[in-house]
Amino acid sequence: MLNRVLDTLMVLFGVVTLVFFLSAIIPGDPVDVMLGEQASGADREALRAALGLDRPLPVRWMGYIGGLLHGDLGQSLVQARPVASLIGERLPATLAMAFAAFLVVLCIAFPLGTLAARFKGGNLDRLAGLFALAGQSMPNFWLGPMLVLLFSIRLGWLPVSGNEAPGSIILPAITLGTSLAAISMRMLRASLLEVSGQDYLRTARAKGLSLGQAFFRHALPNALLPVITLLGLQLGALLGGAVITEVIFAWPGIGSLLIDAIRQRDYPVVQGVVLVISLGYIGINLFTDLLLQWLDPRMADKRTQVR
């Protein structure tokens, strides 16, 4: 456990350092965004000094790391507000959309993957394969506008954008969750087909269980381990994928906050949002690892032997 915590801290330190220096070398100057290109040189230098942008980059980096150790994400250059406050206002909307997208994944991938494996080679299996191909082939920036054109503009069933109208979360959740649902469905189907040929399943059948009982009591629980691993990895990726989806649907989450901060060269906000997304990704992976060890203690023994 201690090694895992140390690995997590090292990854976070690397992410924070990399994002800090990359954001510092992005072309453009926040002073130009705030004052405009017509401002005098004296005003520009005064604002740059007030924001601390005149200090050497290593000094700014050490100050940023010191602030993080005290729980301070810094101050927004443009809005003059604490970065933690800005993220705190936007984070619930992103979490709500990610949770809704995860529900979409569960409602599609598990029934469809199970039925595809149960009736291998049938019409349901072919339908599931078609969905998997389409779901993995459609990027969010294409699927989102297509859903808006169909369900919002043509049919008028759902709102176009925002998060205030009833049902406004449906289209963003479908857009964000479709690709993950397709991947998870294929993984579940493949895992079920693999365990279907194991000896313990034939033993269960020999004891008098029907094919359906043996399938759902024995095959499905054992097939879930690789699926849980995949879901854990992809659930963290939902936070990163939410950036594009939030821009498409004008969703007021941390993804749209990140895009606005990049446009305005608001470096502390960019660094804070990327740090939060990284924390979420690492935390979900850690939780998935612990869950898998609880479900299958043999994994912990194997990890210990490797180390």
Secondary structure, 3 states (H helix, E strand, C coil): CHHHHHHHHHHHHHHHHHHHHHHHCCCCCHHHHHHCCCCCHHHHHHHHHHHCCCCCHHHHHHHHHHHHHCCCCCECCCCCCEHHHHHHHHHHHHHHHHHHHHHHHHHHHHHHHHHHHHCCCCHHHHHHHHHHHHHHHCCHHHHHHHHHHHHHHHCCCCCCCCCCCCCCCHHHHHHHHHHHHHHHHHHHHHHHHHHCCCHHHHHHHHCCCCHHHHHHHHHHHHHHHHHHHHHHHHHHHHHHHHHHHHHHCCCCCHHHHHHHHHHCCCHHHHHHHHHHHHHHHHHHHHHHHHHHHHHCCHHHHHHHHHC
